Amino acid sequence: MAFDKKIAELHNKIDCCYNDLTVKFEALNSKIKYVESLLRSILSNFQEKQFKILRTMLLQILSPSTKKMSLHQVIRLPILRTV
């Protein structure tokens, strides 16, 4: 009888530990998903900003006023210093 009681207590402790770990694992998993989505958002915003800067740079480099500029002058354009 005492052995059965000890086994029941042991099973109860194991179940409690399993449930606690499951809850903690699910919380960690949701935090990881949140961080991944945040990183994806930051990365996409960064890429959009980079694309806009590059597009502006190309348009400024290819504009008629810059066709007669030397490469050194083009590199010193204000838009290139912000990158």
NORKADA-V725564 format. One record per pair of residues at least 24 apart in sequence whose ideal C-beta (glycine too) atoms are under 10 Angstrom apart, sorted by the first residue. I is the first residue (numbers start at 1). J is the second residue. D is the distance in whole Angstrom. If there is no record, write none. Layout:
<<I	J	D> <I	J	D>>
//
This chain:
<<50	83	9> <53	79	7> <53	80	9> <53	82	7> <53	83	6> <54	79	10> <54	83	9> <56	80	10> <56	82	10> <57	82	10> <57	83	8>>
//
